[in-house]
Structures are given as structure tokens and as C-alpha cells.
């Protein structure tokens, strides 16, 4: 009975207190206290979202992290392009005659493994026609060149994919950035498949051809072009995240300068891409004179193939002639861009970018002429190819500096 009485009294007092609280909410002071209590709760919850492990909302800090990551990835792509060029110049690209994503990551270790690998290489046209007297130490050199290029490509893939997963889980990507990053990762995968598709073209038996075995210049240009697109997209996205857009007055001259810069950048890209056809056909070895091609300004065999369109992609003379014209046109366009930019009020950083672009253009033309006159020595040719990427990088920087501020 005593316990029952205590329980009844306790429940009754709780019900009475509840009615008292409901009645007291009509008091203005009580309502203000409850509102302050709710605001402090919201503030505490917002602060808790910033603790480690919570999903972060994209902001200036996360954008800087993502931008630096993309610049690092673009640097790795440059390394792949340069290493691929050296692999091509040393004629090492056909030394690995099969492709495995994981198994080929370990190169041959024992003498028996090297003998087996060399025996596989001996079954393909490059050894039979070009390297029939090659020794095993010489084979090891070209094998390691191609192996290094492939391993670098896998490093590029990991550099894109693993941070993408991490940043996605942390919430560092906006909705639009998610689409861009997925496109970049997909492009890396496509680039790897395209590389093997290119190599296969040099391993095929061609009984009707007496030419030196080489990869298809079409597939080579597609492989280089996709690498350049991946590089440009990564660099552009990284720069736009790291460099705040200048609030420039949208004058007529600025709009024209922006269009001029876009056209110039496209011309620089096209010139770099035409270099793939020069490399694929060894077109740098047909006319080693400048400014004339031999004794003539326009060589006699410029349009020797039929139909005419075939000359622009398969005639070494025409391919070299086109590369010369594109290089000179790029230099003229960049010079014009520099002169026109002096008539536009630009920030200091944009002026520096345009000046460096102009200086690099003249240096790149000098490298190209030297490479031609000296019969394409490997170090100079590799430097010339690297110069084309540097020139393209500066063109993208200029575009990032004068881009239009998003509303």
C-alpha cells in the first residue's frame, strides 16, 4: 500500500508539471527562451558537421585541395607524354608483344624468363625486318623503355581513380565537378586501351609492305591526341579552381582578345597533334633543310599520292610541310595575340602569362628547326615534343586568366 501511494503521487506530480509547462509556453519570456534554446541547438549541430569524419560541403578550401590534385595529375600526364615520345624515338614501343593489366607489372627476372620474352619478340615483324641481329642486352633496353611507359600509365590511372574515390566520399565534389571527374577517370581507362590498340598495329604481319614496321600514324595521333585532351581538361579544371577569375570590364577589345586566345590555343593543339603524324611516318627525316624543302619552297612530291586527301596523312613530305605551316602559323598567331593584348587593360598575372607564351613560342620554333637540321637526334626531338606541351600549357593558362566570370 505504501509503494502504491508513492507511485500515484509521483505520476500525478509529473502530469501536473507537464500541464504547467504547456501553460507557461504562452508566456513571452518562456517562448523567447525556447527560441534561443533551439538556435543554440542548430548552431551546435552545424559545428558538429565540421568535425573529422563528417561529410564536408564543397568550399574554397576543398576546391584548393581538388585543384592541386588535378594539377598533380596533369603533371603525371605530361610525364607519360614525354616518356611515350622517348619510347617512340628509341624504337622501343613494339618490344612488349602482349598486354596484361597486372601480370606484366613484374618484368622478367631470371635468364629463362628473359629468353622466353626475347623469343616472343623474335616472332614479330620488327625483329625479322629491322632488328634481326639484336642481342639480348639490347632487347632488355627497349623492353624496359616500353615497360616503364606502361607502368607510368598505370600510375596515372591510380593517381586519378584513388583520390576520386576518397574525395567523393568526403563530399569535396560539387554536382558539376562529379561529372567532370568521372569523365577524366573514364578517359584514363580509354587512353590505356587506345595505347594497346596502337601497339597492335605495329605487330601485324604485312606481306605486301616492304616498309619498316611501325605503328599506325592514325592510331598514334589518336593516342597522343587523347593524352593531350586529358591533360588540357585536367589543367584547365585545376587552374579554374585555384586561380580566382579576374573581374574584368567586358569591353569589346577584351571579348575579341578572348576569342583570339581561344583560336590560338586551338591552333597550338592542332600543331602538336600534327607532330604525331610526323613521328609516325618519320617525316622529320625527308627534308632536313630550312626554310626551303630541298631546293624548292614547295617540294615536287607534295601531292604524289592519289587520292589527294591521302597525302595529308600518309605522305611524309606533305605531313612535314603541314607541320611547318602549322608551326609558323602558331608563332604568327601568338605574336599577334601578344601585340593585341597590349591594347587591353589586363591584370599583371595575365600579362605575364601572355609574355611567357610568346617567349615559349619562339623557343619552340627554334627547337623544331634545330631538330630538323640535325636529323632528329633523340634528346633534341624529345625536348621539342616537351616544348609543345609547355606551349599548350601556357595557352591554357592565358585562357584561364582572361576567362569570363560566371554569373
Number of C-alpha atoms within 10 A of each C-alpha: 6 6 7 8 9 10 11 10 10 11 11 11 11 11 10 11 12 12 11 11 11 10 10 13 14 10 10 10 11 12 13 12 11 13 12 11 11 12 11 12 12 12 10 11 11 11 10 11 13 12 10 9 8 12 14 17 14 15 11 11 11 18 18 17 15 23 22 17 18 26 19 18 23 26 16 20 24 19 17 22 23 20 21 23 23 22 23 21 19 14 15 21 25 26 26 21 19 13 13 7 10 8 8 14 13 9 14 15 8 8 9 10 12 17 13 12 20 21 12 14 21 17 12 18 21 21 18 13 13 12 13 11 10 12 10 13 10 11 19 16 14 19 24 16 22 23 21 18 23 24 16 18 24 18 15 21 22 15 18 22 17 11 14 21 10 11 16 14 13 17 16 22 22 14 10 8 13 16 11 16 20 14 13 22 20 14 17 23 14 14 21 18 13 18 18 16 16 23 22 18 18 20 21 14 12 11 7 6 8 8 9 11 21 23 21 19 20 15 21 24 21 19 23 22 19 19 22 21 14 21 24 20 18 23 24 19 18 24 21 18 19 17 13 11 16 16 11 14 12 10 11 10 15 21 15 13 20 20 13 19 24 16 15 22 23 16 20 26 22 16 22 24 21 24 25 25 27 25 21 23 22 17 23 24 19 15 19 19 16 14 11 12 17 14 12 9 11 13 15 12 12 17 16 13 14 8 8 10 11 13 18 19 17 19 21 24 25 23 25 26 21 18 23 20 13 19 23 16 16 24 23 16 21 28 19 15 20 19 14 15 22 11 11 14 14 17 13 9 14 19 19 13 18 25 20 16 26 24 14 20 27 17 14 22 19 13 17 23 17 19 22 21 15 13 16 20 13 16 11 17 23 21 17 24 20 19 21 21 20 17 23 26 21 20 25 22 22 24 24 22 23 22 17 17 11 5 3
